[in-house]
Amino acid sequence: MPALGLSDDPQIMGIVNVTPDSFSDGGEFSSHAAAIEQGRKLSEDGAHVVDVGGESTRPGAGLVSADVEIARVLPVIEALVKDGIKVSVDTSKPEVMEAAVAAGACMINDIYALRKPGALATVARMDVPVCLMHMKGTPATMQNAPRYEDIGREIREFLQSRIDACGLGGVDRERIVIDPGFGFGKTRQHNHTLIGHLESFTGMGVPVLIGVSRKKFVRSLTRVASRQTLDRVSALLALMAVEQGARFVRVHNVDVTRKLLGQTNGLVSDPRSPVN
C-alpha cells in the first residue's frame, strides 16, 4: 500500500484527539504538547500508525472550521513525523487533508468517505491511502433512531458505492481501506450484529479498519465501566476483528491491544521492530 510501507501483519492505529470534546478523552490532549507526548507514547507502546484528529465526531458534536482544525493538528503531525512516526489524519475536509499530507501525514481517515465537496478530487491528487467509513447521517444526527432493513448488506452496498466512486474519481483501489463505522449511526444491537459478521466486509477485496475502542456499546458489555476494563474489552473486540480478517484496529490503548494480539498465534510481529 503506497505511503504507509507497512507489513502484511494486522496494524495497530493509535488515537490522538486534539480536541476539547471527544467522547472518550476530550480535553486530555487538546494542547499541542500533550497531544505530541501522547502520540510518542502510542508509538513507543507499539502503534504502527498514529491517527491525529482535530474535530470531535461524537454523537451531537458541533462543527469546527478548517482553519481551527488545521491549527489543532498541524503542529502535532509535524512533530510526530519529525520523530519518524507514521501519522494518519482523521478529517473530512479537503483543506485539512492537503495541509496534513504536506506536513507528512501518510494516510487519510475520513468518516464521510470522501463525500464532502472537493474531498475525493483532493485525495486523487495525493499518493496516500484513504479509509472510507460508513456513517448514517452526520455526527449531529446519526444516533437519532437509526434503522436498517439489513445492516450488513446496506453498509456493504454503501462502501462498494464509495469504492466505485473513488475508482471513477482517480483513486486507485490499492489505496483504499474501508471501515463499517461502529457507533456511527448504529444502535447497540446494530453494533453487536456487525461484530459477528465482519468477514462479509473483509471479503470485499480491500483492507478493513475496525474502530470499537471505548465506544458506548462496549460499555454495555461490562458492568464495570473503568477505563482499564473498557480497554481490555476493546482489545478483545479488536482481536475478534483481526481473527475475521481486519487489517487495521484503531484503539486508544495500544499497549493492551498489542500484548493481546501478540499472544495469539503470532498474529502480530513485534511492532517495535523496524517497519519495511
C-alpha positions in Angstrom: 0.0 0.0 0.0 1.5 3.4 -1.0 3.0 5.8 1.6 2.4 3.5 4.7 5.0 0.9 3.8 3.6 -1.5 6.4 4.0 -5.2 6.7 1.2 -7.7 6.0 0.5 -8.1 9.7 -2.6 -6.5 11.3 -1.8 -2.9 12.1 -2.5 -1.0 15.3 -3.6 2.6 14.8 -3.3 4.7 18.0 -5.8 7.5 18.5 -4.8 11.1 19.4 -7.8 13.6 19.6 -6.5 17.2 19.7 -10.0 18.3 20.8 -11.8 19.6 23.9 -14.9 17.5 23.4 -14.2 14.0 22.0 -16.3 11.3 23.6 -13.6 9.3 25.4 -10.6 11.6 26.0 -12.0 15.1 25.3 -9.6 17.7 26.7 -6.9 15.3 27.7 -4.8 16.1 24.7 -6.2 19.4 23.5 -2.8 21.1 23.9 -0.2 20.5 21.3 2.3 19.5 23.9 0.0 16.9 25.5 -1.0 15.5 22.0 2.5 15.2 20.9 3.5 13.4 24.1 0.6 11.0 23.7 1.5 10.3 20.1 5.0 9.5 21.1 3.8 7.2 23.8 1.4 5.4 21.5 4.3 4.8 19.1 6.6 3.6 21.9 3.8 1.3 23.0 3.7 -0.3 19.5 1.4 1.7 17.3 2.2 1.3 13.6 0.3 4.5 12.8 -0.9 7.4 15.0 -4.2 8.8 13.9 -4.5 12.5 14.7 -7.8 14.3 14.6 -8.8 17.9 15.3 -12.6 17.7 15.3 -14.8 15.7 17.6 -17.1 13.2 15.8 -19.0 12.1 18.9 -22.8 12.0 18.7 -24.2 15.5 18.6 -20.8 17.1 18.1 -20.6 20.5 16.5 -18.6 21.5 13.5 -15.3 23.4 13.5 -13.8 25.4 10.7 -10.9 24.1 8.5 -8.6 26.8 9.9 -9.3 25.7 13.5 -8.8 22.0 12.6 -5.6 22.8 10.8 -4.3 24.8 13.8 -5.0 21.9 16.1 -3.5 19.1 14.2 -0.6 20.5 12.1 1.9 21.1 14.9 1.2 17.6 16.2 1.6 16.0 12.8 4.8 17.9 12.1 6.4 16.9 15.5 5.5 13.3 15.2 6.6 13.0 11.6 9.9 14.6 12.6 10.3 11.8 15.1 9.9 9.2 12.4 6.3 8.3 13.4 3.8 7.3 10.7 0.8 9.6 11.0 -2.8 9.4 9.7 -5.1 12.4 9.7 -8.7 12.0 10.8 -10.5 14.6 8.8 -13.2 15.1 6.2 -12.1 18.5 5.0 -10.0 18.7 1.8 -8.2 21.7 3.1 -7.1 19.8 6.2 -6.2 16.7 4.1 -3.9 18.8 1.9 -2.2 20.6 4.9 -1.7 17.3 6.8 -0.2 15.4 3.9 2.1 18.4 3.1 3.2 18.1 6.7 4.0 14.4 6.3 0.8 12.5 7.1 0.8 9.3 5.1 -2.9 8.3 5.4 -6.3 10.0 5.5 -9.1 8.6 7.7 -12.5 10.1 6.6 -15.8 9.4 8.4 -17.7 10.9 5.4 -15.9 8.5 2.9 -14.9 11.4 0.7 -18.4 12.7 0.2 -17.7 16.3 1.2 -17.2 18.7 -1.8 -13.7 18.5 -3.1 -12.5 15.7 -0.9 -12.4 13.0 -3.5 -10.6 15.2 -6.0 -8.1 16.2 -3.3 -7.3 12.6 -2.4 -7.0 11.7 -6.1 -4.1 14.2 -6.4 -2.2 12.7 -3.5 -0.4 9.3 -3.3 -1.7 8.3 0.1 -4.1 5.6 1.3 -7.6 6.7 2.4 -10.0 5.0 4.8 -13.7 5.2 3.8 -16.1 4.9 6.7 -19.8 4.2 6.8 -21.9 6.7 8.7 -25.7 7.1 8.7 -26.4 10.8 8.8 -23.9 13.2 10.4 -22.4 13.3 13.9 -25.2 15.7 14.9 -28.0 13.4 13.7 -26.5 9.8 13.4 -27.9 8.5 16.6 -31.5 9.7 16.1 -33.2 6.3 15.9 -31.1 4.8 13.1 -32.8 2.0 11.2 -31.7 -0.7 8.7 -33.6 -3.5 6.9 -30.4 -5.5 6.5 -27.5 -3.7 8.2 -24.7 -5.8 6.7 -26.0 -5.6 3.2 -26.7 -1.9 3.4 -23.3 -1.0 4.7 -21.6 -3.2 2.1 -23.5 -1.5 -0.7 -22.6 1.9 0.6 -18.9 1.1 0.9 -18.9 -0.5 -2.5 -20.5 2.6 -3.9 -17.7 4.7 -2.4 -15.0 2.3 -3.7 -16.6 2.7 -7.2 -16.8 6.5 -6.8 -13.1 6.6 -5.9 -12.2 4.5 -8.9 -14.1 6.8 -11.2 -12.5 9.8 -9.5 -9.0 8.6 -9.9 -8.2 7.0 -6.6 -6.5 3.6 -7.1 -8.2 0.7 -5.4 -4.8 -0.3 -3.9 -5.0 2.9 -1.8 -8.4 2.2 -0.3 -9.3 0.9 3.2 -12.9 0.5 4.4 -14.5 0.9 7.9 -18.1 -0.2 8.7 -18.3 2.6 11.2 -19.1 1.1 14.6 -21.1 3.6 16.6 -21.7 5.9 13.7 -25.5 5.7 13.2 -25.9 2.3 14.8 -27.7 1.1 17.9 -26.2 -1.2 20.4 -27.8 -4.1 18.7 -26.6 -3.0 15.3 -23.0 -2.9 16.6 -23.4 -6.4 18.2 -24.6 -7.7 14.9 -21.7 -6.2 12.9 -19.1 -7.7 15.3 -20.2 -11.2 14.3 -20.3 -10.5 10.6 -17.0 -8.8 9.8 -16.0 -11.4 7.3 -18.6 -10.0 4.9 -16.5 -6.8 4.9 -13.1 -8.4 4.8 -14.2 -10.3 1.7 -14.7 -7.1 -0.3 -11.2 -7.2 -1.6 -9.7 -4.1 0.2 -8.2 -3.8 3.7 -10.7 -3.3 6.6 -10.2 -1.0 9.6 -12.2 -1.5 12.8 -12.7 1.1 15.5 -14.6 0.0 18.6 -12.3 1.3 21.2 -14.1 2.7 24.3 -17.3 3.2 22.4 -20.7 3.3 24.2 -21.7 -0.2 23.1 -18.5 -1.6 24.5 -19.6 -0.2 27.9 -22.8 -2.2 27.6 -20.7 -5.4 27.5 -19.4 -5.0 31.1 -20.9 -3.8 34.3 -17.6 -2.2 35.3 -17.0 1.0 33.2 -13.5 1.8 34.4 -11.1 2.8 31.6 -8.9 -0.2 32.3 -11.9 -2.6 31.8 -13.1 -0.8 28.7 -9.6 -1.0 27.2 -9.4 -4.7 27.8 -12.8 -5.4 26.3 -11.9 -3.1 23.4 -8.8 -5.1 22.9 -10.8 -8.4 22.9 -13.1 -7.0 20.2 -10.1 -5.9 18.2 -8.8 -9.5 18.4 -12.1 -10.8 17.2 -11.9 -8.4 14.3 -8.4 -9.5 13.4 -9.4 -13.1 13.5 -12.1 -12.3 11.0 -9.6 -10.6 8.7 -9.4 -7.0 9.7 -6.1 -5.3 8.7 -6.3 -2.3 11.0 -7.6 -1.8 14.5 -8.0 1.7 15.8 -7.5 1.9 19.6 -6.9 4.3 22.5 -4.8 1.8 24.5 -2.1 0.5 22.2 -0.1 -1.4 24.8 -3.1 -3.6 26.0 -4.1 -4.3 22.4 -0.5 -5.1 21.2 0.0 -7.6 24.1 -3.3 -9.3 23.4 -2.7 -9.6 19.7 0.8 -10.7 20.2 -0.2 -13.6 22.4 -2.5 -15.1 19.6 -0.6 -17.5 17.5 1.9 -14.8 16.4 -0.8 -12.8 14.5 1.2 -9.6 15.1 5.0 -9.4 14.9 6.7 -7.2 17.4 5.6 -3.7 16.3 8.7 -2.2 18.0 10.9 -3.8 15.3 11.6 -1.7 12.1 8.8 -1.5 9.6 9.9 -2.1 6.0 
